[in-house]
Amino acid sequence: MLMYDIICKKRDGQELSCQEIDFWIQGYSSGIIPDYQCAALLMAGLLRGFSRRETIAMMNSMIASGERIDLGDIPGIKADKHSTGGVGDKTSLVVMPVIAAAGLQVAKMSGRGLGHTGGTLDKLESIPGFRCQLGADEFKRQVREIGLAIISQTADLVPADKKLYALRDATATVDSLALIAASIMSKKLATGADILVLDVKYGSGAFMQELADSRALAQLMVELAQQSGMKAAAVLSAMEQPLGYAIGNALEVSEAVAVLSGGGPADLRQLSLTLAAELLVLGGVADHRDQAEALAREQLASGAALAKFQQMICAQGGDSNFNHLPHAAVVTAYQARRTGYLSTIDARKVGLAALCLGAGRQRKEDAIDPAAGIVLHYKLGEQVACGQTLAELHCRDQQQAAAAAEILDEAFAYSAIPPEPIPLISEIIS
């Protein structure tokens, strides 16, 4: 079998066999196939498309490139969640303690933020002392004992995906639904969960801008999960504006704690409850969505979810006194430039402004300021007056604040009449 022949076959629009896909992915993962040949096949696949059969084969080959985590010896239903990424998206910090308090076992591996979107691990590591890197045995023991662990992905889990994603990022071949779905689902299946909810976002701050593209991706990922014996559902949620009000790691932890304490922003609370409810139905804890959402609300109202979150933080070495979260040296106001209704709060640009303040990273090796970020004061459709504070900028110095303010000038737009409201959740695929 020759990589040259496989490239030609896909270039001509033919379907690759499972054996050819495995030859390609295992060969590239092990270093036998060079970057230039892999890049050629990726581009051919992007332009010609991959079939469902090819997508399943890619996913399975990625999984086979490394170790799998076996959670079979942990009693109960093991649950996982994945978000396609957004600005201010801290739902994992709410959803996972809620469902753990309701009786599911949460064994979650999360990622870090890159670019304008944040990462769950970066948020958790803003908590003093918190450890994201646990060995497999320690990880499983914590799930068994307290029902909740959120850790970083191990180096040996799906190594082919890490290598392929780096090449896709450098060769403009990220935007293939098949490659995106195979990448996400290979990691989720390798971690051994029984049930999965996917938060697939669309809008200005999301990877997928259009609802139709997000729907297609969601349907494909749910299908891949079901083909592999995992129960899954996908929630399509809007990312036209940041979720909640806080953008930035310690700021987002504080906002998640507010929701876990029974308050917090309405949009963050509602999306978290919807995601939690889907997992509770998939896990058999509740019979239908209304019952599941009521059970999730009960975990917030009783304090059980907050207690479970604090239990996880302590188990992973963190300080569960949220008054000890880091605070920025400089907090400055960003003011409305006009009077009117907020017709646009561009989530991507708000995320880029937070990145400018130090809340994110442009390269994987960049350091993050855990205290940096933005706290919005208004949501889309609300009326503001010129000179009112639209947001607080949390950073190290005024130079950072000035640079972020220039980006925010392009993020907000005003209108004389209220804009049409955008539904937070468009549909649920299960």
N, C-alpha and C positions, 0 to 999 in steps of 0.2 A: 504494500500500500504506500502511495506517494502523496505527500502534501500538495504537490503541484497539480495532480489529477483531481484532488478534492476541491481545490480552489477553482479549477476550470469548471467542474461540475456545478458548483454553486453560482459561479459567474453566469452560466448558461441557464440558470433558473431551475435546476433539477433538485430533487429532494435527496439529502444525504442519508445514508444508512446509519443505524445506531453504531455499527462498528467504525464507520468513517468518523463520526463525531467523537467517539471515545478515543480513537487514534489521535485526532487533533487536540482535544483538551488534555489528555494525559501526556501527550508528547510535549505540548507547550508548557504544562505545569512542571514537568521534569527537566526542561531546558533543552530537549532534543530538537524541537521545532523553533526556529528563530522568530524574533519579533516581526520581521518584515513579511513573512509568510502568514503568520497569524493575523496581522493587520489587514492583509489582502483579503483573507477569508471573512473577517469581521465586516469589512466594507461591502463585499459581495453579498453577505447575508443581510446587511442593513438595506441595501438597494433592492435585492430580490425577495427578501423575506424568508422567514423560517416557518415551517409547518408546525402544527401541534405536536406531531410525532418527533420532529427534530427538537422542539423546545423541551419536551419531556426527556429526550435522550441527553441534551445538554445539561439539564438539571441533575439527572442521575449521575452523569460523568463527573460533574463538579463535586457532588457529594462523595463519590468514590475516591476523589483525589486526597482525602484526609480522613481523620478520625470522626466517628459519630459518638454522640453522648447517649448512653443508654439510661433512661430514667425508669425503666420497667420495674426496678426493685423499690421504687418509692410508691407507697399506697396512694390511691386517689387519682383524679383527673388532673393532668399537667397542662397548664394553660400558657399561651404566649400571645403577644401583640406586636404588630409592626405598623409603623407610620411611614409613608413615602416622603415625609419631611415638610416642615413648614416653619413659620416664624411665630415664636411664642407658644409652640406646641409642647406643653409639659404634661400631656394626658397620661403618659406612663406612670408618672409619680402619683396620680390619683387612681387610675383604673386598677393597677396591679394590687395595691393594698386593699381596695374595695373588694375585689373578687377573692383575695386571700382570706379576708375577714369573713366572707360568705361561705368559705369551705373549699374553694379550689386550691390547687397547688401551683404556685407560680415559679417557674424556672426560666428566667429571661436573660438572654444575652443581648446587650445593646451596643450601639455605636456612638461615635463622636461626631460633633458638628464639623461641617466644612462649608466655607462660603457663607451665604446669607442665612442658612438654616442651622438650628442648634442641635446638639446631641444630648441624649439622656445621661450618658456617662459624665459629660462636662458639668451638667447641672448637679448631679450627685456628688461629684468631687469638689464642688464649692462648699460642701458641708465639711467642716474641719475634721480630719482624721479618717474620712470615709475611704474604704478600700474597694476598688472595682475588680481587682485582679485576685481571683480565688482559684485554687486548684480544683480539679474535677471532683475529688473526694470531698473537699470542704464545701463546695457548691452544693453537691447532692445532700450532704449532711444538713446544711442549713435549710434546704427545701423540706427535707423530711421532718426537721424539728420545729420550724416556725411557719412553713408553708409559703415562704417568700424570699427570693434572692434575685438581685439584678446585678449582673457582672459583665465584664468585657469579654469579647470573643477571644477564644484561645488561638494561638498561632497555628495549631494543627487542624483547625476546623475549616474545611473547604478552602485550602490554599490555592486551588486553581482559580477560584472566583476572585481572590485578591489580586492575583497576577493579571487575569483577564481584564478586571475593572480598570487597573492602572493603565493598561494599553488602550482600552476603549476611551478613557478620559483624554489620552494624548492624541488620539487619531479621529476624533469627532464621530465615534461610533457608539456613543452612549444611548442614543435615541431609538433603539430598537425595542419594541414591546416584548418580543420573545427573549432577548438578552436580559432586559430588566427583570422580567418575571422569573427566568431561570436563576438569575443571581440572587434575588430576594428569597425565593422558595428553597433553593439549595441550602442556604444558611438556616432557615426556619425548620426544615425537615431534619437537618443534621443535629439539631439541638434536642430532638426527641420528644417534643410536646405532643399531646393528643389533640388539642384544639387550638385554633388560631383565629384572631380577629385582625383584619387589615383596615387601617385608616388610610384610604386613598384620597389624596387631596388634589384639588384643581384650583386654578386662579393665579393671580399675579405673583404670589409668594410660593407657589408649588412648582415641582418639577414638571408636571403636566399642566399646561395652561388651560386646556379645553376639557369640558366635562365629558365629551364623547371619548376622548383619549383615555381619561381616567377610568371611565366605565369599562372600556375594552381591556385595560390592564387589570382592573379588579376582577373581571369575569375570568380572565386567563389564569390569574393566581389562584382563585378559588377552585377552578378546574384542576390545576396542577396539584393542589392540596388533596382534593378528593380522589384523584387518580392514585395518589400515594397512601391513601388510607387515613388521612387527617381530616377532621371536621373543620370547616372554615367558613367565615362570613366576611364580607367587605362592606364598610361604610364609606360612602362618597361624601366628603365634607369640603366646604368652601374655604379657600385661603386667599380671598380677595383683600382681607385685612388681617392683621395679627390676631391670634387666638388669645383671648384674655387681654390684659393691659400691660403685662410685664414681658420684656424681651431682654434676656441676659441671665446668666446662670443662677447666682444667689437670689436675684430678684424673682426668677421663675419658681425657685424652691419655695420662697415665701408665699407666692400666689397659690401654688399647689397646696401648701399647708392650710391656707385660708379656705380652700374648697374642702379639704379633708376635715376641717373644723366646722363645716356646715354653712360656710359663706362663700366668698369668692365671686368672680365674674360669672354672669349667667351663661355665656356661650361656652366657657371652659367647663363649667359644671354640667351643662346639658350634653355636650359631646362625650365627656367622660362617662356619664351615666348610660348613654346609648351604647358605647363600646363595651362597658362592663356588662350591660344587659345581654348583649349578643353572646358574650362568653359564658354567662350564667345559663343561658338557654342551651348553648352547644354542650356545656358540661353536665346538663341534666339536673342542675340545681333548681331551675325554675322551668315551668311548662311553656310559658309564652312571654313575650317581651314586656307586657304591662306588669306582670307579676315579677319579672326579673328586675325591671327598673325600680319597682317599689322596694324590693329587697336591697338593691344597691343604695337607694336613698336612706334606708334604715341603717346601713353601715356608716354612712356619714353622720346622720343625726345622733346615733348612739355613741359616737367617738371610737367605735371599733376599728374603722379604717385608719384613723390617725394613730391609734395605738399600735396597729400592725406595721405601719410605716416606721414609727419610732423603734419598734422591735427590730426591724431589718437594719436600720441605721446603726443601732448599738451592736448587733451581731457582726456587722462589717466594719467595726472600729470607729464609727462616726459619733459626733456629738449631737444628741437628739434635742438639745436646747437650741431652738431656732433663733433665739436672741443673739447667739454667737456667730451667726452668718457674717461674712465679710461685708463691709460698707465702703463705698467709694469716697475718696478724698474730696472730690468736687461733685456737687449736685447743682445743676444749673437749669433754668427754665427755657423751654423753646416755646415761643409765642405765635399765636395765629397771625398770619399775614393779612387776612381779610375777614370781613364779617359775612356770615352765611351758613348754609348747611354743608357739612362735610360730605362731599360727593365721592371722594376718593381718599383712601388711606392705603397707598401702594405697599403691600406687605413685603415685597422683595426689596424695595428701597429703604423701608424701615429696618429690615434685616441688615442691609449694607451699612446703614448709619450706625447700628449697634456694633457691627464688625469694626467700623472705624474707631469706635470708642474702646475697643479691646475685648469685646464680648465673644468674638469668634476667631476663626483662623482661615487664612487664605491657602496655606499649605499645611500638610499634616503635622509638620514639625513645629509650627508656630505655637508660642505660649499664649495662654488665655488669662485675662484678668477676671477672676471669678466675681468681682463686685461690679463690673462694668455693665452698662446696658441702658435701656430706655423704659420708662413707665409712662404709658399713654394716659391721658385724662378723658378722652372722648372716643366714641365709636362712630362708624358710618351712619349718616343720617341725622346726627345730633347738631344742634345749632350752636355756633360760637361767635364771639365778637372779636374784632381785631384787637390784638394785644393780650387776649386771654392766654393763659398757659395751656398749650396743647399737650405738652409732654415734659417730663423731667429727664435730663441727660446725666447719667452716672458715669464718671470717668476719673482719670488721674489728673488732668490739667485742662485749662481753658482752650488750649490749642486743639485738643481732641474734640472738645465740644463744638468749637467753631467749624471744624471740618465736617462733623456729623450734621450740624445745622444746615449746611449747604446742600447735603443730600436730602434732608427732610423737606427743604423748600420745594423739591420736585416730587415728594411723596404725597403731599396733601393738595387736594383741589376743593374748591368751594362752589356752591350753586345758590341761586335765589330761592329755589324750591327744594323740598326734601327729595332725595333720590329714591328709586324703587328699592325696597329691601331685598337683600340676597339671602335666600334660605341657607342656614348653617349646614343642614344635612339634606342632600338631594335624594338619595335612595340607599337601600340596603340590599346587598346581593348575598344570597345564602342558598 
